[in-house]
């Protein structure tokens, strides 16, 4: 959520910044609500003061043995007026909160203008693209050849956009996850964390998925409602909800493996084939909670940690900076890492690393105590995929294939595979 002070001091700035996202902010409507709120609040306070004054007069009249019924009638009438005014005020405040919760984050100054992923500037590339003396297969063909990837069975058990992995491919995905957890824990200093796979509405509201993206979630019919988590970002970031963290404990760095569930797995008709967009997928998530002055450096470091996994796996990738129109709702700045997929002859996203600044923290009331002032201040939150396990699996399959359709296991994963070097 944006800083409420901005709405009182610089409404034009908000409108200008949101226009970079092509977001239509109705400043006139907000101003109308704010004027109404002020008017009703003044009226409410006046009624409260008047009722308090009349209530005191009742005690004085009693002491002087005077008839207090007229005063009682006046206090009752004022109470009814106050209740009505408070109801109106509550309704206006709800509308203002609803409007503010629907506004995306202010973009960092370094985010370039642009409308879509076509406008995202490339920052760097790493690795040599593999050269084959045969036509490389995609992961769907390779998965069928080694009899380890079954989309028909996934559809039978659940629906389209689900898959069943079996045998060495299932083990390879588990090996990838374990390798990423070990690397982020042992080399990058993250604390491994286990969290619920269901989250309440408050948790999703805190990280920005609710109310705007409810249709993208799998909702469990319960009272109160639960949602299957779309990413470990939700439960892990909520660890610090309503907390005031001592400065000595910052930064907090968490790594967490979870399944992720997304009802809207992508645009209609896009990436229907294969494991690129699934309703259920595995991911290793990195989350950092930092002091505001450290978040820019933490963003670069977190992104580098995700990049290191790709380097250790010897997977070619590129790093892009998302433009204004492609940056996510809660993010102030995002880098995407895109891995090379020979079967598709293109780069595809495998990690998205974002700095949210204080946008999530304000919703979460996640704070740290500044030792210089002794007062609580909002933290900054960051997260990124370190990496998406399913996409890492298919990247390995396609980059490490041979002409016979066998899949060679990267050197760093062989100890996790019991020494297995080739899947065939």
Secondary structure, DSSP 4 states (H G I P E B T S, - for coil): ---HHHHHH-HHHHHHHHHTTT----HHHHHHHHHHHHHHHHHHHHHHHHHHHHHHHHHHHHHTT---HHHHHHHHHHHHHHHHHHHHHHHHHHHHHHHHHTSPPPPPTTSPP-SSGGGPEEEEEESPPP--SS----HHHHHHHTT-EEHHHHHHHT-TT--EE-HHHHHHHHHHHHHHHHHHHHTS-PEE----SEEEHHHHHHHT-TTTTGGGS-EE--SS-EEE-SSHHHHHHGGGTT-EEEGGGPSEEEEEEEEEE-S--SSTTSS-STTSS-SEEEEEEEEEEE-GGGHHHHHHHHHHHHHHHHHHTT--EEEEE--GGGS-TT-SEEEEEEEEETTTTEEEEEEEEEEEETHHHHHHT-EEE-TTT-SEEE-EEEEEEEEEHHHHHHHHHHHTB-TTS-EEPPGGGGGGGTT--EE-
